[in-house]
Amino acid sequence: MSALVSWPIALATARERAGSRFVVVLAGLTAVIAFSRGALEGASEVAGGFTAFWLAVLTFVLGAGLIADEVESGHAQLVLLRPITRAAWFGGRLAGAALVLAAALSAASLAGVAGALLSRHPPDGAALLADLIALPLAFVDLAGWLVVLACVSVVSRGWSNVVRVLIAMLAWGTLRLILPAAVGQPVRVSQALAAVEPYLHPRASTALAQDLVLRRPVDWEPLLWNLLWIAAVWSIAVLLVNAIELARRRA
């Protein structure tokens, strides 16, 4: 792992990101929402509903300017004077943000379990086991977006990587609305776009936790796709990091 991730960089990045008041507030808000949902509904799952929305917001905040901030401040140039590869430096920055995300996700999950256990209708053991299995799956889902933000941050300035990703999502949604009617074959084009869409972003894989617990047929494709997605986008990001001129980016 040392060739892919510099753990000193990862720990420093985790301290930096966790020290942000915005991150602390978002993480705390997510935990409170998860607890409230568990207490009101007797369900501790954090991968759906309003809790999932705030976890997604937290992911985007953690990924905002993840690489660009270091390059534009000149800190990246100083760090890379040491015997560390650019790939390990990038992996350290990404892993550090992922550590904070994992901590916030775990806190929200524990809060959800606590709320559910205190509710009028506590979940049974099978439901709690499904929640436990869903936790790493939810992390992989969110990590798929975090690596995208880190990759875009290599070629963006400041927090503009978040804007670019959101614009791309909005553009795709607009295309799905307009293109079918524009070409005069709405059904066929809509079906084609719907078939392509799952391969343009990370997928939700937490549903397989319930399938495993209930011993139903399990669709592993979303999880395997997310793992492949993370590996592929990470590789692209490393190629970009190795190609950029740090001094020119800073200027």
N, C-alpha and C positions, 0 to 999 in steps of 0.2 A: 504493500500500500504506500510505502514511502515515495515511490515514483509517481504516484497519482495524487497523493494528499500530503501536504506538510502539516503535521498536527500542531506544531507551535503556532503556525499561521491560523489554523482552524480555531484553536483556543483563544487567540487574540481577537479573531473576528467575532467569535461567540460573545466575548466580553463586550466588545464594541456595540454589537447589535442589541444585546440584552440590556445595555446601559441606556438605550434610547427611551425617553419617556413615552413616545408614541407607541413603541413596541410593548412596553410594560402595560400601558392602558389598554391596548387591544387584547393582549393576552389575558389580562384580568377580566375584561368585559366578556371575552369568550368563555372563560371559566364560569362566570356568574350566569350567563345565558344557558350554558350546559347544565348547571345545577338547577336552575329554574325549570328548564324543560324536563329534567329528570323528575323533579318533585311534582310537577303538574301532570305529567303524562305517564310516569312510571316507566320511562324508557331512558336508557343511559347512552344510547348511540350518539356520537358526535359527528358522524359523517353525513348527516342530512339536515335539511331545514335551515333555520336561522343561524345555528351554530356553525354549520358548514360554510355559510356565507362569510362570517367573520373570520373563520380560519383562512379562507381564501384571501380576504383583505390583508390579513397578517402576513400571508405568504408573499404577496406583492410588495408589502412594505419592507419585508426582510430582503427581498431581491432588488429593491430600488437602488440603483447606482452601486451595486455590489462590487463591480470591477472598476467602473469609471471613477468612482470617488478616490480610489487608491492611485489610479494613474494620473488623474488631474491634480492631485495634491503633491505629486512627486514621491509619495511614500513607496510606491511600487518599484520605482527605479532604485531606491536605497535598499529595499529588501532583496532585490534581484542581484545586488552586488555580492551577496553571500552565495555559498555553494548550494543553490537551490534552483531547480528548473522552473521554467514558466508554467509548465503543466502542474507541478506540485504546488506552486503558489496559487494558481487558479483553483485547484482542487481544495486547497486549504480554505480559501475564501468561501467557496461553495459549501464545504463541510461545516464551517463555522456557523453559517446562516442556518444550515439544516439542523444543527444541534439545538439552536434556539427554537426552531420550529417544532422539533421533536419534544422539547420540554413543554412548550405551550400546548401542544396536542395532548400530551400525557396529562397535564394539569386539567385540561378541559374534560378529558375522559374520566379522570378520577372524580372531578366535581359532578359529572353526570351520573356516575355510579352512586355517589353519596346521595344526590338528590333523589334518585330512583329508589334507593333503599329506605329513604325517609318518607316516601310517598305512601298514599293509602293502599296502593296495590303494587307492592315491590315486585320486580321481575324475578322469574325463576332462575335456576342455575343455568339452564340452557341459554337463556337470553343474555345473561352476564358473560358466559363463555363466548357467545357470538360477538359481544362487544369487545372482549379482550382480543379476539382474532382480528376484528375489524381495525384495531388501533394501528398495527404496522401497515395494513393495507391502505388506510387513509393517509399515512405518512408517505407511502410510495406515490400515491395519487398527487399529493401536494408537491412532493419533491420533483415530479415531472414538470410542474409549472415553475418551480424555483430554478431548475437548471436552464429553462428557456429564458427566464429573466437574466440569469447570469451570463448566458451566451450573448444575448442582445446587448447587455451592458458593456461587452468588450468593444463594440463598435458604436456605442452611444455616449452621450455626455450627460453627466448628472443623473437625474431620475427620468430622463427621457426614454429609457428602456421600458418603463412601465407604460408610458404613453404609446409607444410603438406597438407593444403587445396588445393593448386595449383597442387601438385603432385597427389592428389586423383582425381582431375578433369582431369588431363592429362592421368592418368591411365585408367579412365573410357572411355575417348575418344579413347585411343589406343585399349582398349578391344572391343569397338564397331566396330573398323576397322578390327581387326585381327580375332576375334572369329568366325564370320559367315563363313569366308573362311576356317578356320581351321577345323571346324566340318563337312564341306561338305554340309551344308544346309543353304546357305546364306540368302535366303528370310525368312524362318521361324525364324531363330535365330535373324535376324535384326528386325523383327517385335516384337519378344519377348523382346528384349533389348529396343526397342523404347517404348514399353508399360510400362516397368519398370522405365525408366529414369525420368519421371515427378515426381516420388515419392522419388527421391534421393536428391532433392534440392528445394529451393524456386522457385516459378514460377513467370512469368511476369503477373501482373493482371491489368495493366493500361488500357488495351484495353476496359475494361468494362465501362470506363468513357464515351467513345464515344457512346457505346450502351445505356447508361442511358440517355444521352442528346438527342440522335436520337430516343429514345423510341423503340429500337430494343430488341429482347430477350436477356437477360443478363445471361452470364455464370459466376456464383458466385464461381465456384469450385476453380479457382486459388487463389482468395483472402482468402477463407475459409481454403484452404490448407496452405497458408502462416501463417495464425494466429495459426493454429494447430501446424505447424512446429516450430514457435517461442516458443510456450508454451512447446512443447515436448523437444526441445533442451535446453531451459532454465532449465527445470526440471532435465535433465541429468547433466547439468553443476553444478547445486546446489548439486546433489548427489556426484559428483566428488570433489567439493570444500570441502564438509563435510568429505570426505574420505581421502584427502591427508594430509601428515605430513608436515606442513609448515617449521619447523626447518630443516628437512631432505632435502626438496627442496632447501632451501637456501644454505645448505652446498654443 
